[in-house]
Amino acid sequence: MEGRMATYSLNGDADDIARRAEEGILPLLEAQPGFKSYTVAVGDGEVFSLSAWDTRADAEAGSEAVAAWVAENLAGEITLKEVRYAEIKLSTTLGVSTAGAAA
């Protein structure tokens, strides 16, 4: 399972941005192949967008869809700083565990 984390600088209202992400980005992601989960966290003037996917290719395609939506709907309120991808090794939410993994 692949994780995507995007970090944005926050220039708008955090609660409003989270609400709009739930209403606009979440349905967009749910329609993408390989989508597993989506989380938005805010702190210290930044927004963290975390999502989980079956594969890196799925995560990258989802990232492109999100970038287009953000550019159209949140321009000026958040600014992308970086996007990172990584293999998810443990997630209590997603049921990913190290139990049974080769040592």
N, C-alpha and C positions, 0 to 999 in steps of 0.2 A: 504494500500500500504506500502511496506517495503523498507527501504533505506539501502544501504551498503556503508560504507566509509572505504577505505583502505588508510593507510598512509605509505609512503615509504621514505627512505632517498635517496637523489639524488646524484649519483656519475658520471653521464654522462651529455650530452647536453640536456637541457630541451626541446628545439624545436624538436630535432631529436626523443626524446622519445615520445613526444606528437604525432608526425607524425606517428611513428611506431605503437603506440597504436590505432590511428585512422584506420590505414591500417590492423592491425592484430587482436586487441582485439575487436573492434567495430563489425566486421562481426561475430565473435565468439559469442558475447553477443546477437546480433540480432537473432541468430539461437536458443537461449535458450528459453524454455517456461517461460512465465511470465515477460519477459524483457520489460521495459518501456522507460528508458533513461540512458545516460552515459555522464559523465563530467570528464575531467581531468583538474586539477588546479595545478599550481606550484608556490612555494614561500618559501623563507627562507631555501633553501636547501632541501625541501621536495616536494614530489608529492602526491597529493590527488586524489584518484580515487573514484568518486561518481556515484552510479547507483541506479535505482529504479526498483522495482519488484512487481508483484502481491502479493507474499507471502514470508515469511521468507525462506521456503524450496527452492523456486525458487532462491532467493538471495544467499543462501548457495551453491546451485548447480552451479550458475554462478561464484561464488567465486572460486570454485574448478577448473573450466575451465580456469579462468584467471590465477590462480596460476601456472598451468601447462604451459601455454603460456609464462608467464613472466620468469619462470625458464629456458625455452628453448631459449627465444629470448632476454631477457634483463638482464641475470645474470651478476653481476658485475657493472651494470649501475644504478640499483635501488635495494634497500634492503627493504623487508617488515618489518615494525615496528609494525603495529597493524591493525586489521580488526574489525569494529564495525557495528552492525545492530540496526535499530530503526524504529519505525512506523512513516511514514511521515504524519504530521498533517496539513501542509500548503506548497503548491508549486504553484507559479504562472505559471511555465512552464508546470506542469502536470495537472493543473486544480483541485488541491486538496484544499479545503477551509474549514474553520471552520463554515461558514454560514450554518445554519440548524442543527448544532451539538447540542446535548443535553447539557444543562447547568449544 
